[in-house]
Amino acid sequence: MKTPFSTYLFLTILFFISFCSFSQNSQNQTKDKVFKTANSTLTLQEAITQSLKNNYGILIERKRIEQAQLNNSWGETGRYPTVNLLLQQNNTINNIDNPASFLSGNVINNSIQPAINVNWVIFNGFRTNIAKHRLEKLQEESEGNAEIIVQNAIQAVILGYYRVILEKERINVLKKVLNYSRDRNRYSDVQVDLGTATTAETLLTKTNFLTDSINLINQELVYRNAVRDLNVLMGEKEVEKTYEINEKLQAPATAYQFEDLEKQMLEANPDLNRLLISQAILHDATLLNQAAIIPQLSVSAGNSYNYNRQDLSQATFSGDRAAPTEPINATTTNYFLNFNLSFTLFNGGQLKRAVQRAKISENIGNLSIDQNKLTLSRDLARAFDLYNVRRQLLELSTESKKVSEQNLQILEERYNSGLINSFDYRQIQNTFQNAAFNELQAIYNLIDANTTLIRLTGGLTE
């Protein structure tokens, strides 16, 4: 005798129930084991602050800013004189064996020569001032690079933070749907006890309940991974740390004007500002090459002192002259003040070509700025259009969710009254779940578009 198909289906359902119960228990054990850190409240501002404190890219740029600050000094430009202190000590023994000389034997000399030299470039075609301005711009360039990294980090944390909220609210939707399925399953069990439920109805409600349970388990995994990703963005070394986030996923309600955004972008966009600073550095390079053509005037001054000690006690003089028994000491003091005027008359046109190359680089920089402005205007127009489109999509998604939720409540009463079957009710239940998910995703997408607009206009660091 063949086993009826309904029996196979019923056994399959029982297997799924056992499997889901085991999965739920295993999942709870895993959650208790992995997410064992006590919850702590986390706000968006706290997440951003922690990211700015721990982000490795930001820490590296801060060190580079420190280097630029050290270099930004008048001492690096050659404005101040160079002072050198010299000290030389010599010791020699001369053995003289020359019949024609009036002196023979060993002559010992000891000398010490301290000296101080001062060199100062009085005029070099204003190269000192140009070099100082260039160092200031290099420091600003380092700060601009850091600002770009900071904005990228803030944008990533904002989206990661709201991603956690998004996945958490999806869990709430699935819990609500699961409660509906659980109620239907219990209602079906009551009908079975009363003998008024069909086998197909009973199996369908159990299948729906199991499916919703599986969806909830999977969504909880997605949520935990979102929290881990946020911990990485914040530089939290304990990646399994969990948080109590009390915020809801709320859509920004700002209505922007494109002209205002474009004006603010041209004033505060970090990428454009960095190009403008780089252009100023290129202009300084042109001025430095031009200054090399101008004559340079420098002055050098110094003082040297020479103390010499000569020992002739071991020497022999001609004519039986007695050698002095005491060393002979001699001192010499020198002072000098020199002026130097240098001017390159001709070096094969190298200076002229260097100026021309610098001007070409400066022109290339101007073209790059114009290109960047055009690209940013396009990106801003796209982001502005996307923001407005997503606002409209959010309104439609919100309205769709309201309609599907009302429809679900109405059909629940009809289902309880026996006017519709489980299959029709399940379709409406799925419609509500999709509409709720679509609304949450639409809010997140709008937050993403709003964050992009703020970043393009340089407002994230504010």
C-alpha positions in Angstrom: 0.0 0.0 0.0 1.4 3.4 -1.0 1.9 6.1 1.5 -0.3 9.1 0.8 1.5 12.2 -0.4 0.0 14.2 2.5 1.8 11.9 4.9 5.2 12.7 3.2 4.4 16.3 3.4 3.4 16.2 7.0 6.6 14.3 7.9 8.6 16.9 6.0 6.9 19.7 8.0 7.8 17.9 11.3 11.4 17.6 10.2 11.5 21.4 9.4 10.0 22.2 12.8 12.7 20.1 14.5 15.4 21.6 12.3 14.3 25.2 13.0 14.1 24.5 16.7 17.6 23.2 16.7 18.8 26.1 14.5 17.1 28.6 16.8 18.8 27.1 19.9 22.1 26.9 18.1 21.7 30.5 17.0 20.9 31.7 20.5 23.9 29.8 21.9 26.1 31.4 19.2 24.8 34.8 20.0 25.4 34.3 23.7 28.9 33.1 23.1 30.0 35.6 20.5 28.1 38.7 21.5 28.9 38.4 25.2 30.0 42.0 25.7 27.5 44.1 27.7 25.5 46.6 25.6 26.4 50.3 25.7 24.4 53.2 24.3 25.9 54.6 21.1 24.9 57.8 19.2 26.0 58.9 15.8 28.2 61.6 17.2 29.9 59.2 19.5 30.5 56.8 16.6 32.0 59.6 14.5 34.2 60.8 17.4 35.5 57.4 18.0 36.3 56.9 14.3 38.2 60.2 14.1 40.2 59.1 17.2 41.1 55.6 16.0 41.1 55.8 12.2 44.5 54.8 11.0 44.4 56.9 7.8 43.6 60.0 9.9 46.3 59.2 12.4 48.8 58.9 9.5 47.7 62.3 8.1 48.1 63.9 11.4 51.7 62.9 11.5 52.2 64.3 8.1 50.7 67.6 9.2 53.2 67.6 12.1 56.0 67.2 9.6 54.6 70.1 7.4 54.3 72.3 10.5 57.9 71.6 11.4 59.0 72.5 7.9 57.0 75.7 7.8 59.6 77.8 9.4 61.7 80.8 8.3 64.8 78.8 9.2 64.0 76.5 6.3 64.0 79.3 3.8 67.5 80.7 4.4 66.3 83.9 5.8 68.6 83.8 8.8 72.4 83.8 8.7 74.5 80.6 9.1 76.9 80.6 12.0 79.7 78.0 12.1 82.1 77.5 14.9 85.4 75.7 13.9 88.1 74.3 16.1 91.3 72.7 14.7 94.2 71.3 16.6 97.4 70.2 14.9 100.5 68.3 16.1 103.6 67.7 14.0 107.2 66.5 14.4 109.6 67.6 11.7 112.9 65.7 11.5 115.3 67.9 9.6 118.5 66.3 8.2 119.7 68.9 5.6 123.4 70.0 5.7 122.5 73.2 3.9 120.0 74.2 6.7 121.0 76.1 9.7 118.6 73.9 11.7 118.6 70.1 12.1 117.1 67.5 14.4 113.5 67.3 15.7 111.2 70.4 15.6 107.9 69.9 17.4 104.9 72.1 16.5 101.5 72.2 18.4 98.8 74.6 17.3 95.1 75.3 18.0 93.0 77.4 15.7 89.4 78.3 16.8 87.3 80.3 14.3 83.8 81.5 13.8 82.3 82.2 10.4 79.0 83.9 9.6 77.3 83.7 6.1 74.2 85.6 5.3 72.3 86.0 2.0 71.2 89.6 2.1 69.2 89.6 -1.1 68.2 86.7 -3.4 65.4 88.0 -5.5 62.8 87.6 -2.7 63.2 83.8 -2.9 63.1 83.6 0.9 59.6 85.1 1.0 58.4 82.9 -1.9 59.9 79.8 -0.2 58.1 80.6 3.1 54.8 81.1 1.2 55.4 77.7 -0.4 55.9 76.0 2.9 52.7 77.5 4.2 50.8 76.1 1.2 52.4 72.7 1.7 51.1 72.7 5.2 47.7 73.6 4.0 47.9 70.9 1.4 48.6 68.3 4.2 45.7 69.6 6.1 43.5 69.4 3.0 44.5 65.8 2.5 43.6 65.1 6.1 40.2 66.7 5.6 39.5 64.5 2.7 40.3 61.4 4.7 38.2 62.7 7.6 35.2 63.3 5.3 35.5 59.8 3.9 35.7 58.4 7.3 32.7 60.4 8.5 30.6 59.4 5.5 31.5 55.7 6.0 30.6 55.9 9.7 27.3 57.6 9.0 26.2 55.0 6.5 27.5 52.2 8.7 25.6 53.5 11.7 22.3 53.8 9.8 23.0 50.4 8.2 22.9 48.9 11.7 19.6 50.7 12.4 18.2 49.6 9.0 19.0 45.9 9.7 17.6 46.2 13.2 14.3 47.6 12.0 14.1 44.9 9.4 14.3 42.5 12.3 11.3 44.3 13.9 9.4 43.9 10.6 10.2 40.2 10.5 9.2 39.7 14.1 5.9 41.4 13.4 5.3 39.1 10.4 6.4 36.1 12.4 3.8 37.0 15.1 1.1 37.0 12.4 2.3 33.6 11.2 2.5 32.3 14.8 -1.1 33.4 15.4 -2.2 31.8 12.2 -0.4 28.6 13.1 -2.0 28.5 16.6 -5.4 29.2 15.0 -4.8 26.4 12.6 -4.0 24.0 15.5 -7.3 25.0 17.2 -9.1 24.3 14.0 -7.4 20.9 13.8 -8.6 20.1 17.3 -12.1 21.1 16.3 -11.9 19.1 13.1 -12.7 22.2 10.9 -9.2 22.6 9.3 -8.1 20.9 6.1 -4.7 19.3 5.7 -3.6 21.7 3.1 -4.5 24.7 5.2 -2.7 23.3 8.2 0.5 22.5 6.3 0.5 25.9 4.6 0.3 27.8 7.9 3.1 25.7 9.4 5.2 26.2 6.3 4.7 30.0 6.5 5.6 30.0 10.2 8.8 28.0 9.5 9.7 30.3 6.6 9.3 33.4 8.6 11.4 31.9 11.4 14.2 31.2 9.0 14.0 34.7 7.6 14.3 36.2 11.1 17.3 34.0 11.9 19.1 35.1 8.7 18.2 38.7 9.3 19.7 38.6 12.8 22.9 37.4 11.3 22.9 40.3 8.8 22.4 42.7 11.8 25.3 41.3 13.7 27.6 41.6 10.7 26.5 45.2 10.3 27.5 45.9 13.9 30.9 44.2 13.2 31.4 46.4 10.2 30.6 49.5 12.2 33.1 48.5 14.9 35.8 48.2 12.2 34.8 51.7 10.8 35.1 53.1 14.4 38.5 51.4 14.9 37.0 49.4 17.8 39.4 46.6 18.4 36.7 44.4 20.1 34.8 43.7 16.9 32.1 41.7 18.7 31.1 44.6 20.9 27.4 45.4 20.7 25.5 48.6 21.3 22.1 49.9 22.3 21.1 52.3 19.5 17.9 54.2 20.4 17.5 56.1 17.2 15.0 55.2 14.5 15.6 55.3 10.8 14.4 58.8 10.0 14.5 60.4 6.6 16.1 63.9 6.2 13.5 66.5 5.4 15.8 69.3 4.0 14.7 70.8 0.7 17.8 72.0 -1.1 18.3 74.6 -3.8 20.8 73.6 -6.5 22.2 77.1 -6.8 23.0 77.3 -3.1 24.6 73.9 -3.1 26.8 74.7 -6.1 27.9 78.0 -4.5 28.8 76.2 -1.3 30.5 73.4 -3.2 32.8 75.8 -5.1 33.7 77.4 -1.7 34.2 74.4 0.5 34.6 71.2 -1.5 37.8 69.6 0.0 38.9 68.1 -3.3 38.6 71.4 -5.1 40.3 73.3 -2.3 43.2 70.8 -2.4 43.7 71.5 -6.1 43.6 75.3 -5.5 46.3 74.9 -2.9 48.4 72.7 -5.2 48.0 75.4 -7.9 49.4 78.0 -5.5 52.4 75.7 -4.9 52.9 75.5 -8.7 52.8 79.3 -8.9 55.4 79.6 -6.2 57.6 77.2 -8.2 57.4 79.6 -11.1 58.3 82.5 -8.9 61.3 80.6 -7.5 62.6 79.9 -10.9 62.2 83.5 -12.0 64.0 84.6 -8.9 67.0 82.5 -9.8 67.7 85.0 -12.7 68.0 87.9 -10.3 71.5 88.7 -8.8 72.2 87.5 -5.3 74.1 89.5 -2.7 75.6 87.7 0.3 78.0 88.7 3.1 80.4 86.6 5.1 82.2 87.6 8.2 84.4 85.8 10.7 87.2 85.7 13.2 90.0 83.2 13.5 92.6 82.8 16.2 95.8 80.8 15.8 97.9 79.7 18.7 101.2 77.9 17.8 103.7 76.3 20.2 107.1 75.3 18.8 109.5 73.1 20.7 113.2 73.4 19.5 114.8 71.7 22.5 115.6 68.6 20.4 117.0 70.6 17.5 120.6 71.6 16.6 121.6 75.0 15.2 124.6 75.7 13.0 127.5 77.6 14.4 127.2 75.8 17.8 124.3 78.0 18.6 122.4 76.7 21.7 118.8 75.6 21.2 116.2 77.3 23.3 115.1 75.3 26.2 111.6 76.8 26.5 109.0 76.4 23.8 108.3 79.4 21.5 104.7 80.6 21.6 103.1 82.6 18.8 99.5 83.9 18.3 97.7 85.2 15.3 94.3 86.8 15.1 92.4 87.4 11.8 89.2 89.3 11.1 87.3 89.4 7.8 84.2 90.9 6.3 83.5 90.0 2.6 80.6 90.8 0.2 79.7 88.6 -2.7 77.5 89.5 -5.6 76.7 86.7 -8.0 74.7 86.8 -11.2 74.4 84.0 -13.8 74.9 85.6 -17.2 74.6 82.5 -19.3 74.2 78.7 -18.6 73.0 77.4 -21.8 69.4 78.7 -21.3 68.8 76.4 -18.3 67.2 79.1 -16.2 64.9 80.3 -19.0 63.8 76.7 -19.7 63.2 76.1 -16.0 60.8 79.1 -15.9 59.0 77.9 -19.0 58.6 74.4 -17.6 57.2 75.9 -14.4 54.7 78.1 -16.3 53.6 75.0 -18.3 53.0 73.1 -15.1 51.0 76.0 -13.7 48.8 76.1 -16.9 48.2 72.4 -16.6 47.1 73.0 -13.0 44.7 75.6 -14.1 43.2 73.2 -16.6 42.9 70.6 -14.0 41.0 73.0 -11.7 38.6 73.8 -14.5 38.1 70.1 -15.3 37.5 69.4 -11.6 34.9 72.1 -11.3 33.1 70.8 -14.3 33.2 67.2 -12.9 32.0 68.4 -9.5 29.1 70.3 -11.0 28.1 67.1 -12.8 28.4 65.0 -9.7 26.5 67.6 -7.7 23.7 67.7 -10.3 23.5 63.9 -10.2 23.4 63.8 -6.4 20.8 66.6 -6.2 18.6 64.8 -8.8 19.0 61.5 -7.0 18.1 63.1 -3.7 14.9 64.5 -5.0 14.0 61.3 -6.8 14.6 59.3 -3.6 12.4 61.7 -1.7 9.6 60.9 -4.1 10.3 57.2 -3.9 10.1 57.4 -0.1 6.7 59.1 -0.2 5.4 56.4 -2.5 7.0 53.6 -0.4 5.5 55.1 2.8 2.1 55.3 1.2 2.4 51.7 -0.1 3.3 50.5 3.3 0.3 52.2 4.9 -2.0 50.7 2.3 -0.6 47.2 2.7 -0.7 47.4 6.5 -4.3 48.5 6.4 -5.1 45.7 3.9 -3.4 43.2 6.1 -5.5 44.2 9.1 -8.7 44.0 7.1 -7.9 40.6 5.6 -6.9 39.3 9.0 -10.5 39.8 10.1 -11.8 38.1 7.0 -9.4 35.3 7.5 -10.6 34.8 11.0 -14.2 34.8 9.7 -13.3 32.2 7.1 -14.0 34.5 4.1 -10.5 34.0 2.6 -8.0 31.1 2.7 -4.5 30.9 4.1 -3.0 31.3 0.6 -4.6 34.6 -0.1 -3.7 35.8 3.4 -0.1 34.8 2.9 0.1 36.9 -0.3 -1.1 40.0 1.6 1.3 39.2 4.4 4.2 39.0 1.9 3.1 42.3 0.3 3.2 44.0 3.7 6.6 42.7 4.4 8.0 43.8 1.1 6.4 47.2 1.4 7.9 47.7 4.9 11.3 46.6 3.6 11.0 49.0 0.7 10.1 51.9 3.0 13.1 51.2 5.2 15.4 50.9 2.2 14.0 54.1 0.8 14.8 56.0 4.0 18.3 54.6 4.0 18.8 55.5 0.4 17.7 59.0 1.1 20.1 59.3 4.0 22.9 58.1 1.6 22.0 60.7 -1.0 21.8 63.4 1.6 25.2 62.4 3.0 26.7 62.6 -0.5 25.3 66.1 -1.0 26.7 67.3 2.3 30.1 65.7 1.4 30.2 67.4 -2.0 29.6 70.8 -0.4 32.2 70.2 2.3 29.8 70.1 5.2 30.6 66.8 6.8 33.4 68.2 8.9 31.1 70.8 10.3 
